[in-house]
Amino acid sequence: MGVGVLTKYKEYLPVTDKTPLISLGEGDTPLVRSKRIASDLGCGELYFKLEGCNPTGSFKDRGMVVAISKALEAGSVAVMCASTGNTSASAAAYGAYCDLPALVLIPKGEVALGKVAQAMAYGARIIMVDGNFDLALNLARTFTDRNHITLVNSLNPDRIEGKKTASFEIVDVLGDSPDYLFIPVGNAGNITAYWKGFKE
């Protein structure tokens, strides 16, 4: 288990002397070279970044640790997110670690049950929304705007800051940015974070 992204990369993150340097051991995920697939594709070198090795099994932990730390620094009484899976598990895990209640809005019938179970195991309060993800997110935004609760969805810029540390790790291993990067895209927060990290 590594020291965590807040400690390892604090000079590149929105960390002050008042920011708690918490960690569940996120980051330091393996960058594995694949000679066989590279050969099959006809490319020189190919690597896979194994982000499933993060504490809750997702890259979301990198951003969540920064968002939760900044929520603690701001004196938030809880954190909240809308989620259909990985974000809820990550928010709940880091919230539990810091004794910060996690409230999760999930659209009824549109969730990864294993991730909801994971969030519940960490003690998150699950609130089912009769609507889609966009409605759940709008409700979470409205509620956090009116209360001393931090929204920890990817709209929170601290999440992008934390996720960019994966690009730092790639440069640490390879010595430079890769020529190409392939990432599955949902809301484009992760690929934006990689771009920001490589640029910095």
N, C-alpha and C positions, 0 to 999 in steps of 0.2 A: 504494500500500500504506500502510495506516494504522499507527499506533504500537502497535496491539494493545489488547485489552480490559483487560489487567492494568495497563498504564500509564495508559490513558485514564480508567478508572473505579476506580482502586485504593482510593480512600477509601470505596467502597461494597462492597469485596470483602474476603475474609479474608486480606489482605496485611499482612505485617509487614516490618520492615527486614531480615529474614533470608530473605524470599521472593524467589527469582530472578524477575525480570521478563522472562520469555521471550516470544517471539511469532513466529508464522509469518505475521503480517499478518491475523489473524482480526478479524472485526468490521468496522465501517464499511460494511456492506452496503447497497446502494441500497434506498430506499423509493420505489417508483415509483407515481405516480398513474395510474389507469385511468379516463379520462373516459367511454370508450365502454361498458365493462362497467357502470360506475356508472349510466349513463343507461339501459342495458338492464334493470338491476335496480330502477331508480327510487329510487336513494339519492343523497344529496348528493355525498359524496366517498368514493372507494374507493382503497385503496393496497395494493400487494403488497410485502412485504419479501423481497428476493431473497437468501435464506440460502445458496443454491447457489454464491454468489460467495466463500464462505469457502475457505480453502486446500485442504481435501480434498473440497470440494463439499457440505458439510453444516453445519447449525447445531451439530452435536456439537463442532466445534472450539472454540466459545466456552467450553463447560464443561470440555473436555479440557485447555485451556491452564492453567486454574486447578488442576485435579486433578494434572496433571504437575508444576506449580510447587510445590505443597504436598508432593508425593511427594519431590521433590528436597530441599526444606527439611527433611523428616523423615528424610532419609538412606536412603530406600528403595533396594534393590539392583535392582529391576525393577518394572514395572507389569503388571497382568493384567486381562483382561476376558473375558466371554462375549459373543459377538456373532454376528449373522447378516449384518452389513454395515457400516454407517457408523461404528459405535463402533470396530471393529477398525482401519479405515483411519485414523481420527483418533488413536487411541492409538499406533499404529505410527509415524505421521508425527511427532508430538510427542516420542515416545520416541527416535526416530532423531535428531531435532534436538538432543536433550539427552544423547545417548549413554546412554540408559536402556533396557535391554532390555524389549521388549513381548512378553508371552505372551498368545496369543489362543486361547480355547477355542471351537470352533464345532461346532454339532450337525451330524452327518453328513447331507448331503442337504438341509439347510434354510438355505442360504447364498446371498447375492448374489455370484456368482463374480467379477464385476468388482471388488467391494469387497475380497474376499479377495486377489485379485491385487494390488490397490493396497496392502494391508497387507503382503503378501509383498515387494513392491518396496521398501518402507520398511524391510525387515529383520525384521519380526515373526516370532516362532516360532509356527507354527500347530499346534494340537493338536486333532485330530478327536475328538469325543465320540460314542459310540454311544448316542444318546438325544436328547431335545429341548432347547430353549433353557433351560428351567427346571433341568434336570439340569446343563447346562454352567455355569449361574450358581451353583448350589449347590456344585459342585466348585470353582469359582473362589473363592467366599467361604470355603470350608473351607481351601483352600490358602493364601490370603492371610492368614487369621487365624493360621495356624501359622508363617508365614515373614515376613521383613522385605520384603514385597512389597505394593504398594498396589493395591487393587481400584479400577478406574476406570470401573466401570459407573455408571448413574444412581443407584444406592444410595449412592454417595459424595456427601455433601452439597456438596462443592466443585464438583461438576459443575453442580448447580442454581444455585449462586452465579454461575458464569461465564455460564450460559445466560440469566440475567436481564438481561444487558447489552443484549440485543436490544430489550428494552422501553425501556431508557434512551435508545437511539438513536432510537426512534420518538418519544419525548417531546422529544428534542433537535430533531427536525425539525418536529413538529406543535405543539409548545408545551404539550401536555397529553396525557393518555391518550386513546385513541380510545373512542368510545361502544361499539363492538363489536370483538371480536377472534375470528377463525376460524382454528383450527389443527388439522391432523390429529393424532389422539391415538393413541399406542401404549401406553406405560406411564404417560402423563400427566406425565412429568418436565418436558417443555418448557412445557406450558401452566401448570404450577405455577410454573416459573421466571418466566414473563411476569407472572403474577399477583403474585408476590413483588416483582418489579421495579417494576411500576406502583404497588403499595402503598407501597413505599419512596420 
